[in-house]
Amino acid sequence: MRVRRMGLVLALLFIAVTVAACGGKKQADSSSAAVDPVEIVVELGSPEYEFVFVPDVLELKVNQPVRLVLRNMGAHEHDLAIPDFNVQSPRVQPGQEYVLEFTPNKTGTFPFECTVAGHAAAGMVGTVVVTQ
Ligand SMILES: [Cu+2]
């Protein structure tokens, strides 16, 4: 009797844990499915010119999560920073890729740049345009 009761308690506990786990997962899935991130490939540097972003204008929607795939096509390390959104990638080495995810929370036109010394001055700048 005592053993059976123990088994019942364990069974109930198992169900409770399972339900809780499923509930949590479902919530995570539905929140990410609600707003799938938009993916944009941004090339850092090009074979023709080292200090450039391609494209250098990023058109985004407010509150729409974005995945910027930073692909270094140049011969030097580069990064991408958007100060107005507190966005800063690590330095990406030549031939490497880094995925930068953020969600623009305001509309307007904002500059972005490479923060490696001298690169922005050499032309490694761009513009984020966020619309409704
Ligand atoms: Cu750079």
Backbone and ligand atoms as CSV (ligand in chain L), in Angstrom:
chain,resi,resn,atom,element,x,y,z
A,1,MET,N,N,0.843,-1.205,0.000
A,1,MET,CA,C,0.000,0.000,0.000
A,1,MET,C,C,0.866,1.238,0.000
A,2,ARG,N,N,1.815,1.233,0.892
A,2,ARG,CA,C,2.714,2.370,1.001
A,2,ARG,C,C,3.515,2.560,-0.284
A,3,VAL,N,N,3.947,1.448,-0.851
A,3,VAL,CA,C,4.726,1.480,-2.093
A,3,VAL,C,C,3.861,2.006,-3.229
A,4,ARG,N,N,2.611,1.560,-3.282
A,4,ARG,CA,C,1.715,1.992,-4.357
A,4,ARG,C,C,1.495,3.503,-4.286
A,5,ARG,N,N,1.337,3.965,-3.054
A,5,ARG,CA,C,1.079,5.385,-2.863
A,5,ARG,C,C,2.292,6.212,-3.312
A,6,MET,N,N,3.463,5.682,-2.969
A,6,MET,CA,C,4.709,6.321,-3.384
A,6,MET,C,C,4.773,6.403,-4.907
A,7,GLY,N,N,4.357,5.305,-5.536
A,7,GLY,CA,C,4.355,5.261,-6.998
A,7,GLY,C,C,3.421,6.300,-7.562
A,8,LEU,N,N,2.269,6.473,-6.937
A,8,LEU,CA,C,1.288,7.457,-7.402
A,8,LEU,C,C,1.860,8.862,-7.281
A,9,VAL,N,N,2.496,9.118,-6.140
A,9,VAL,CA,C,3.092,10.442,-5.929
A,9,VAL,C,C,4.145,10.719,-6.998
A,10,LEU,N,N,4.966,9.725,-7.252
A,10,LEU,CA,C,6.006,9.893,-8.274
A,10,LEU,C,C,5.385,10.126,-9.646
A,11,ALA,N,N,4.313,9.393,-9.928
A,11,ALA,CA,C,3.647,9.533,-11.220
A,11,ALA,C,C,3.099,10.953,-11.363
A,12,LEU,N,N,2.465,11.444,-10.303
A,12,LEU,CA,C,1.899,12.799,-10.341
A,12,LEU,C,C,3.010,13.835,-10.503
A,13,LEU,N,N,4.091,13.594,-9.802
A,13,LEU,CA,C,5.233,14.512,-9.873
A,13,LEU,C,C,5.769,14.544,-11.297
A,14,PHE,N,N,5.883,13.353,-11.898
A,14,PHE,CA,C,6.384,13.238,-13.267
A,14,PHE,C,C,5.488,14.013,-14.219
A,15,ILE,N,N,4.171,13.857,-14.046
A,15,ILE,CA,C,3.219,14.555,-14.913
A,15,ILE,C,C,3.363,16.069,-14.743
A,16,ALA,N,N,3.474,16.485,-13.472
A,16,ALA,CA,C,3.593,17.918,-13.203
A,16,ALA,C,C,4.840,18.496,-13.868
A,17,VAL,N,N,5.944,17.788,-13.742
A,17,VAL,CA,C,7.203,18.261,-14.330
A,17,VAL,C,C,7.098,18.293,-15.847
A,18,THR,N,N,6.502,17.245,-16.411
A,18,THR,CA,C,6.355,17.159,-17.863
A,18,THR,C,C,5.503,18.306,-18.386
A,19,VAL,N,N,4.390,18.547,-17.709
A,19,VAL,CA,C,3.489,19.616,-18.131
A,19,VAL,C,C,4.201,20.969,-18.040
A,20,ALA,N,N,4.923,21.151,-16.943
A,20,ALA,CA,C,5.644,22.409,-16.752
A,20,ALA,C,C,6.679,22.597,-17.859
A,21,ALA,N,N,7.396,21.514,-18.168
A,21,ALA,CA,C,8.436,21.590,-19.201
A,21,ALA,C,C,7.821,21.907,-20.554
A,22,CYS,N,N,6.720,21.230,-20.871
A,22,CYS,CA,C,6.065,21.453,-22.155
A,22,CYS,C,C,5.509,22.866,-22.226
A,23,GLY,N,N,4.920,23.300,-21.108
A,23,GLY,CA,C,4.347,24.647,-21.077
A,23,GLY,C,C,5.417,25.676,-21.373
A,24,GLY,N,N,6.578,25.507,-20.743
A,24,GLY,CA,C,7.664,26.457,-20.943
A,24,GLY,C,C,8.135,26.477,-22.373
A,25,LYS,N,N,8.251,25.302,-22.950
A,25,LYS,CA,C,8.757,25.198,-24.308
A,25,LYS,C,C,7.777,25.848,-25.287
A,26,LYS,N,N,6.502,25.550,-25.048
A,26,LYS,CA,C,5.468,26.078,-25.930
A,26,LYS,C,C,5.517,27.605,-25.943
A,27,GLN,N,N,5.693,28.166,-24.753
A,27,GLN,CA,C,5.727,29.614,-24.624
A,27,GLN,C,C,6.896,30.190,-25.439
A,28,ALA,N,N,8.067,29.539,-25.302
A,28,ALA,CA,C,9.249,30.017,-26.015
A,28,ALA,C,C,9.026,29.940,-27.520
A,29,ASP,N,N,8.413,28.833,-27.956
A,29,ASP,CA,C,8.167,28.652,-29.389
A,29,ASP,C,C,7.221,29.720,-29.923
A,30,SER,N,N,6.129,29.955,-29.193
A,30,SER,CA,C,5.134,30.873,-29.722
A,30,SER,C,C,5.680,32.301,-29.761
A,31,SER,N,N,6.543,32.651,-28.782
A,31,SER,CA,C,7.064,34.017,-28.787
A,31,SER,C,C,8.025,34.230,-29.955
A,32,SER,N,N,8.819,33.205,-30.297
A,32,SER,CA,C,9.746,33.372,-31.407
A,32,SER,C,C,9.014,33.256,-32.735
A,33,ALA,N,N,7.941,32.468,-32.764
A,33,ALA,CA,C,7.191,32.309,-34.006
A,33,ALA,C,C,6.393,33.578,-34.307
A,34,ALA,N,N,6.011,34.301,-33.249
A,34,ALA,CA,C,5.204,35.502,-33.432
A,34,ALA,C,C,5.951,36.530,-34.280
A,35,VAL,N,N,7.236,36.726,-34.011
A,35,VAL,CA,C,8.032,37.664,-34.787
A,35,VAL,C,C,9.341,36.989,-35.192
A,36,ASP,N,N,9.312,36.363,-36.338
A,36,ASP,CA,C,10.533,35.747,-36.852
A,36,ASP,C,C,11.504,36.848,-37.248
A,37,PRO,N,N,12.779,36.690,-36.874
A,37,PRO,CA,C,13.742,37.728,-37.246
A,37,PRO,C,C,13.950,37.788,-38.757
A,38,VAL,N,N,14.144,38.992,-39.241
A,38,VAL,CA,C,14.492,39.204,-40.643
A,38,VAL,C,C,16.006,39.072,-40.741
A,39,GLU,N,N,16.476,38.331,-41.748
A,39,GLU,CA,C,17.916,38.136,-41.878
A,39,GLU,C,C,18.471,38.993,-43.014
A,40,ILE,N,N,19.530,39.717,-42.703
A,40,ILE,CA,C,20.191,40.546,-43.717
A,40,ILE,C,C,21.690,40.233,-43.675
A,41,VAL,N,N,22.246,39.913,-44.810
A,41,VAL,CA,C,23.691,39.680,-44.888
A,41,VAL,C,C,24.373,41.024,-45.143
A,42,VAL,N,N,25.316,41.373,-44.290
A,42,VAL,CA,C,26.086,42.603,-44.471
A,42,VAL,C,C,27.547,42.211,-44.670
A,43,GLU,N,N,28.084,42.557,-45.809
A,43,GLU,CA,C,29.484,42.233,-46.072
A,43,GLU,C,C,30.377,43.339,-45.525
A,44,LEU,N,N,31.412,42.915,-44.810
A,44,LEU,CA,C,32.375,43.856,-44.244
A,44,LEU,C,C,33.600,43.832,-45.150
A,45,GLY,N,N,33.846,44.947,-45.814
A,45,GLY,CA,C,34.940,44.968,-46.778
A,45,GLY,C,C,34.534,44.253,-48.053
A,46,SER,N,N,35.220,44.566,-49.116
A,46,SER,CA,C,34.965,43.894,-50.381
A,46,SER,C,C,36.308,43.693,-51.082
A,47,PRO,N,N,36.347,42.845,-52.068
A,47,PRO,CA,C,37.612,42.654,-52.791
A,47,PRO,C,C,38.093,43.947,-53.452
A,48,GLU,N,N,37.153,44.826,-53.813
A,48,GLU,CA,C,37.527,46.074,-54.490
A,48,GLU,C,C,38.016,47.130,-53.509
A,49,TYR,N,N,37.309,47.233,-52.367
A,49,TYR,CA,C,37.662,48.273,-51.402
A,49,TYR,C,C,37.472,47.733,-49.992
A,50,GLU,N,N,38.470,47.921,-49.165
A,50,GLU,CA,C,38.492,47.287,-47.844
A,50,GLU,C,C,37.509,47.911,-46.851
A,51,PHE,N,N,37.358,49.249,-46.923
A,51,PHE,CA,C,36.650,49.953,-45.845
A,51,PHE,C,C,35.231,50.320,-46.258
A,52,VAL,N,N,34.415,49.296,-46.414
A,52,VAL,CA,C,33.056,49.523,-46.901
A,52,VAL,C,C,32.111,48.463,-46.321
A,53,PHE,N,N,30.852,48.870,-46.134
A,53,PHE,CA,C,29.779,47.919,-45.805
A,53,PHE,C,C,28.934,47.722,-47.057
A,54,VAL,N,N,28.602,46.484,-47.344
A,54,VAL,CA,C,27.724,46.201,-48.484
A,54,VAL,C,C,26.572,45.316,-48.003
A,55,PRO,N,N,25.338,45.858,-47.951
A,55,PRO,CA,C,24.946,47.227,-48.302
A,55,PRO,C,C,25.302,48.206,-47.184
A,56,ASP,N,N,25.255,49.495,-47.508
A,56,ASP,CA,C,25.553,50.495,-46.473
A,56,ASP,C,C,24.296,51.221,-46.001
A,57,VAL,N,N,23.141,50.799,-46.522
A,57,VAL,CA,C,21.864,51.288,-45.997
A,57,VAL,C,C,21.030,50.068,-45.614
A,58,LEU,N,N,20.614,50.020,-44.350
A,58,LEU,CA,C,19.799,48.903,-43.865
A,58,LEU,C,C,18.403,49.426,-43.555
A,59,GLU,N,N,17.427,48.920,-44.287
A,59,GLU,CA,C,16.042,49.361,-44.072
A,59,GLU,C,C,15.338,48.359,-43.174
A,60,LEU,N,N,14.967,48.825,-41.977
A,60,LEU,CA,C,14.381,47.954,-40.970
A,60,LEU,C,C,13.011,48.457,-40.559
A,61,LYS,N,N,12.245,47.550,-39.931
A,61,LYS,CA,C,10.939,47.902,-39.388
A,61,LYS,C,C,11.046,47.968,-37.867
A,62,VAL,N,N,10.380,48.956,-37.277
A,62,VAL,CA,C,10.437,49.107,-35.831
A,62,VAL,C,C,9.806,47.879,-35.154
A,63,ASN,N,N,10.432,47.445,-34.073
A,63,ASN,CA,C,9.995,46.288,-33.275
A,63,ASN,C,C,10.050,44.958,-34.028
A,64,GLN,N,N,10.688,44.949,-35.171
A,64,GLN,CA,C,10.875,43.699,-35.924
A,64,GLN,C,C,12.304,43.206,-35.663
A,65,PRO,N,N,12.443,42.056,-34.972
A,65,PRO,CA,C,13.792,41.550,-34.710
A,65,PRO,C,C,14.563,41.326,-36.014
A,66,VAL,N,N,15.849,41.623,-35.970
A,66,VAL,CA,C,16.680,41.480,-37.159
A,66,VAL,C,C,17.935,40.679,-36.827
A,67,ARG,N,N,18.342,39.862,-37.777
A,67,ARG,CA,C,19.595,39.103,-37.680
A,67,ARG,C,C,20.531,39.634,-38.739
A,68,LEU,N,N,21.561,40.332,-38.326
A,68,LEU,CA,C,22.547,40.808,-39.289
A,68,LEU,C,C,23.665,39.771,-39.365
A,69,VAL,N,N,23.812,39.173,-40.522
A,69,VAL,CA,C,24.896,38.214,-40.730
A,69,VAL,C,C,26.090,38.998,-41.261
A,70,LEU,N,N,27.053,39.235,-40.376
A,70,LEU,CA,C,28.230,40.023,-40.746
A,70,LEU,C,C,29.262,39.086,-41.356
A,71,ARG,N,N,29.564,39.332,-42.618
A,71,ARG,CA,C,30.472,38.439,-43.349
A,71,ARG,C,C,31.691,39.252,-43.782
A,72,ASN,N,N,32.822,38.931,-43.223
A,72,ASN,CA,C,34.022,39.704,-43.551
A,72,ASN,C,C,34.624,39.237,-44.870
A,73,MET,N,N,34.480,40.075,-45.895
A,73,MET,CA,C,34.984,39.761,-47.240
A,73,MET,C,C,36.331,40.426,-47.481
A,74,GLY,N,N,36.810,41.165,-46.470
A,74,GLY,CA,C,38.037,41.932,-46.648
A,74,GLY,C,C,39.269,41.170,-46.202
A,75,ALA,N,N,40.351,41.931,-46.041
A,75,ALA,CA,C,41.624,41.336,-45.645
A,75,ALA,C,C,42.008,41.744,-44.227
A,76,HIS,N,N,41.165,42.596,-43.586
A,76,HIS,CA,C,41.425,43.055,-42.226
A,76,HIS,C,C,40.220,42.746,-41.349
A,77,GLU,N,N,40.425,42.799,-40.025
A,77,GLU,CA,C,39.297,42.586,-39.133
A,77,GLU,C,C,38.415,43.824,-39.123
A,78,HIS,N,N,37.107,43.588,-38.947
A,78,HIS,CA,C,36.120,44.664,-38.930
A,78,HIS,C,C,35.047,44.343,-37.897
A,79,ASP,N,N,34.262,45.370,-37.538
A,79,ASP,CA,C,33.092,45.125,-36.706
A,79,ASP,C,C,31.965,46.021,-37.184
A,80,LEU,N,N,30.858,45.984,-36.457
A,80,LEU,CA,C,29.729,46.841,-36.800
A,80,LEU,C,C,29.098,47.320,-35.512
A,81,ALA,N,N,28.934,48.636,-35.390
A,81,ALA,CA,C,28.343,49.226,-34.194
A,81,ALA,C,C,27.221,50.176,-34.597
A,82,ILE,N,N,26.101,50.085,-33.866
A,82,ILE,CA,C,24.995,51.028,-34.035
A,82,ILE,C,C,24.737,51.637,-32.661
A,83,PRO,N,N,25.425,52.747,-32.344
A,83,PRO,CA,C,25.358,53.308,-30.994
A,83,PRO,C,C,23.936,53.628,-30.520
A,84,ASP,N,N,23.073,54.073,-31.437
A,84,ASP,CA,C,21.714,54.450,-31.028
A,84,ASP,C,C,20.908,53.263,-30.502
A,85,PHE,N,N,21.354,52.045,-30.846
A,85,PHE,CA,C,20.649,50.853,-30.363
A,85,PHE,C,C,21.531,50.013,-29.444
A,86,ASN,N,N,22.642,50.608,-28.976
A,86,ASN,CA,C,23.580,49.879,-28.110
A,86,ASN,C,C,24.007,48.548,-28.721
A,87,VAL,N,N,24.200,48.558,-30.016
A,87,VAL,CA,C,24.575,47.344,-30.732
A,87,VAL,C,C,26.047,47.434,-31.114
A,88,GLN,N,N,26.795,46.398,-30.747
A,88,GLN,CA,C,28.230,46.360,-31.058
A,88,GLN,C,C,28.642,44.914,-31.261
A,89,SER,N,N,29.129,44.591,-32.437
A,89,SER,CA,C,29.592,43.223,-32.680
A,89,SER,C,C,31.033,43.107,-32.199
A,90,PRO,N,N,31.480,41.884,-31.943
A,90,PRO,CA,C,32.930,41.709,-31.746
A,90,PRO,C,C,33.627,41.901,-33.086
A,91,ARG,N,N,34.954,41.943,-33.074
A,91,ARG,CA,C,35.683,42.055,-34.338
A,91,ARG,C,C,35.594,40.728,-35.083
A,92,VAL,N,N,35.288,40.835,-36.359
A,92,VAL,CA,C,35.142,39.649,-37.200
A,92,VAL,C,C,36.390,39.539,-38.064
A,93,GLN,N,N,37.015,38.373,-38.027
A,93,GLN,CA,C,38.252,38.172,-38.786
A,93,GLN,C,C,37.943,37.925,-40.262
A,94,PRO,N,N,38.909,38.199,-41.143
A,94,PRO,CA,C,38.707,37.949,-42.576
A,94,PRO,C,C,38.228,36.519,-42.830
A,95,GLY,N,N,37.198,36.408,-43.651
A,95,GLY,CA,C,36.664,35.091,-43.985
A,95,GLY,C,C,35.693,34.547,-42.957
A,96,GLN,N,N,35.527,35.262,-41.825
A,96,GLN,CA,C,34.650,34.782,-40.759
A,96,GLN,C,C,33.303,35.484,-40.811
A,97,GLU,N,N,32.362,34.916,-40.024
A,97,GLU,CA,C,31.010,35.440,-39.978
A,97,GLU,C,C,30.583,35.615,-38.531
A,98,TYR,N,N,29.749,36.596,-38.273
A,98,TYR,CA,C,29.188,36.758,-36.936
A,98,TYR,C,C,27.737,37.204,-37.082
A,99,VAL,N,N,26.861,36.597,-36.296
A,99,VAL,CA,C,25.446,36.968,-36.372
A,99,VAL,C,C,25.113,37.909,-35.231
A,100,LEU,N,N,24.655,39.088,-35.607
A,100,LEU,CA,C,24.319,40.136,-34.651
A,100,LEU,C,C,22.803,40.285,-34.646
A,101,GLU,N,N,22.190,40.065,-33.466
A,101,GLU,CA,C,20.732,40.141,-33.407
A,101,GLU,C,C,20.306,41.295,-32.519
A,102,PHE,N,N,19.340,42.056,-32.992
A,102,PHE,CA,C,18.767,43.106,-32.164
A,102,PHE,C,C,17.404,43.471,-32.727
A,103,THR,N,N,16.685,44.284,-31.953
A,103,THR,CA,C,15.363,44.723,-32.374
A,103,THR,C,C,15.312,46.246,-32.283
A,104,PRO,N,N,15.205,46.938,-33.429
A,104,PRO,CA,C,15.122,48.397,-33.370
A,104,PRO,C,C,13.813,48.820,-32.703
A,105,ASN,N,N,13.915,49.656,-31.675
A,105,ASN,CA,C,12.727,50.017,-30.894
A,105,ASN,C,C,12.286,51.460,-31.114
A,106,LYS,N,N,12.845,52.107,-32.145
A,106,LYS,CA,C,12.408,53.474,-32.465
A,106,LYS,C,C,12.625,53.721,-33.949
A,107,THR,N,N,11.806,54.596,-34.512
A,107,THR,CA,C,11.932,54.913,-35.930
A,107,THR,C,C,12.917,56.065,-36.103
A,108,GLY,N,N,13.455,56.162,-37.313
A,108,GLY,CA,C,14.380,57.253,-37.603
A,108,GLY,C,C,15.533,56.765,-38.438
A,109,THR,N,N,16.519,57.640,-38.586
A,109,THR,CA,C,17.713,57.342,-39.369
A,109,THR,C,C,18.910,57.403,-38.435
A,110,PHE,N,N,19.663,56.316,-38.376
A,110,PHE,CA,C,20.749,56.198,-37.405
A,110,PHE,C,C,22.027,55.725,-38.106
A,111,PRO,N,N,23.163,56.288,-37.713
A,111,PRO,CA,C,24.419,55.854,-38.340
A,111,PRO,C,C,24.928,54.535,-37.754
A,112,PHE,N,N,25.618,53.769,-38.579
A,112,PHE,CA,C,26.399,52.654,-38.038
A,112,PHE,C,C,27.804,52.759,-38.604
A,113,GLU,N,N,28.738,52.077,-37.961
A,113,GLU,CA,C,30.130,52.206,-38.383
A,113,GLU,C,C,30.954,51.026,-37.917
A,114,CYS,N,N,32.152,50.945,-38.488
A,114,CYS,CA,C,33.162,50.007,-38.000
A,114,CYS,C,C,34.004,50.794,-36.995
A,115,THR,N,N,34.213,50.210,-35.800
A,115,THR,CA,C,34.916,50.953,-34.749
A,115,THR,C,C,36.426,50.703,-34.742
A,116,VAL,N,N,36.930,49.891,-35.658
A,116,VAL,CA,C,38.378,49.695,-35.728
A,116,VAL,C,C,39.004,51.042,-36.120
A,117,ALA,N,N,40.070,51.421,-35.437
A,117,ALA,CA,C,40.664,52.749,-35.605
A,117,ALA,C,C,40.914,53.088,-37.069
A,118,GLY,N,N,40.357,54.235,-37.491
A,118,GLY,CA,C,40.589,54.725,-38.839
A,118,GLY,C,C,39.605,54.221,-39.886
A,119,HIS,N,N,38.875,53.165,-39.580
A,119,HIS,CA,C,38.022,52.565,-40.607
A,119,HIS,C,C,36.818,53.435,-40.971
A,120,ALA,N,N,36.153,54.006,-39.944
A,120,ALA,CA,C,34.999,54.863,-40.239
A,120,ALA,C,C,35.440,56.057,-41.074
A,121,ALA,N,N,36.590,56.631,-40.707
A,121,ALA,CA,C,37.108,57.786,-41.441
A,121,ALA,C,C,37.432,57.408,-42.887
A,122,ALA,N,N,37.805,56.159,-43.107
A,122,ALA,CA,C,38.140,55.699,-44.456
A,122,ALA,C,C,36.886,55.361,-45.264
A,123,GLY,N,N,35.723,55.453,-44.611
A,123,GLY,CA,C,34.481,55.238,-45.348
A,123,GLY,C,C,33.635,54.097,-44.847
A,124,MET,N,N,34.084,53.459,-43.774
A,124,MET,CA,C,33.343,52.292,-43.299
A,124,MET,C,C,32.215,52.713,-42.366
A,125,VAL,N,N,31.222,53.323,-42.990
A,125,VAL,CA,C,30.040,53.822,-42.278
A,125,VAL,C,C,28.792,53.448,-43.072
A,126,GLY,N,N,27.664,53.522,-42.404
A,126,GLY,CA,C,26.399,53.215,-43.073
A,126,GLY,C,C,25.246,53.835,-42.321
A,127,THR,N,N,24.045,53.565,-42.807
A,127,THR,CA,C,22.844,54.166,-42.243
A,127,THR,C,C,21.774,53.105,-42.035
A,128,VAL,N,N,21.190,53.148,-40.846
A,128,VAL,CA,C,20.034,52.299,-40.555
A,128,VAL,C,C,18.796,53.185,-40.652
A,129,VAL,N,N,17.850,52.759,-41.472
A,129,VAL,CA,C,16.598,53.502,-41.611
A,129,VAL,C,C,15.493,52.630,-41.036
A,130,VAL,N,N,14.883,53.096,-39.937
A,130,VAL,CA,C,13.841,52.310,-39.278
A,130,VAL,C,C,12.494,52.998,-39.496
A,131,THR,N,N,11.576,52.241,-40.088
A,131,THR,CA,C,10.246,52.792,-40.361
A,131,THR,C,C,9.183,51.976,-39.639
A,132,GLN,N,N,7.965,52.508,-39.615
A,132,GLN,CA,C,6.835,51.818,-38.976
A,132,GLN,C,C,6.491,50.541,-39.728
L,1,CU,CU,CU,36.574,47.999,-40.356
